[in-house]
Amino acid sequence: MSLVISIELSDHDLERFRAAQKSAQSGAAKKSTAEVIAAAQTLLADAKKVSIPDFIAARLTRLDDLIAMLSDEAWDLPVEDRQRVLSALVYFADPEDVIPDSVPVLGYLDDAIMIELCVGELQHELQAYDDFCDFRAREARRRNADPSTVGRADWLQDRRTELLERMHSRRERDVGTGYGRSSGYGSSSSSSYNSNSWRPSTFRVF
């Protein structure tokens, strides 16, 4: 039998996490892109070795998607967009977690909350990437190809350009108004998310 527990974090509650994120961003100035990505991948690899609650696993899957956005050669984010994603990932390169990962059951709770904040800030980036992966999977099947092997195929480029333009347009629309909500996991936008299309992955199982 499952148990449903709802936790609402106020702005005051979240301030500690925002402060931790800012601290991590300041401390990560000397870290390379490869180091930031490797640290996030290590977190996911360590999480796979222990038993974690499903609600945390769902959020770690989204962290995996953020990493994939940077390592997917076909998606090939422009420099400014890559930096936005990297800025969100630096918290996971900071060894000073709000809750140490070694704490049983709850060790990844702070990571899950931070991922929730990051996904809210990068919702348009993630939606565009999800749509790109779904398109790649459909087209690859139609062409009798493995989506993991198509690389920067010409037939992907028009769709990639279209989705990046949509992403930028939606992000610009939100400037000055705030995002208004987090990733949700229960909101209409995220509850419909069920993409299992291939992407470079550390945590997902396809």
Buried (B, 14 or more C-beta within 10 A) or exposed (E): EEEEEEEEBEEEEBEEBEEBBEBBBEBBEEBEEEEBBBBBBEBBEEBEEEEBEEEBBBBBBBBBBBBBBBEBEBBBBEEEBBEBBBBBBBBBBBEEBBBEBEEEEBBBBBBBBBBBBBBBBBBBBBBBBBBBBBBBBEBBEEEEBEBBEBEEBEBBEEBBEBBBEBBBEBBEEEEEEEEEEBBBBEEEEBEEBEBEBBBBBBBBEE
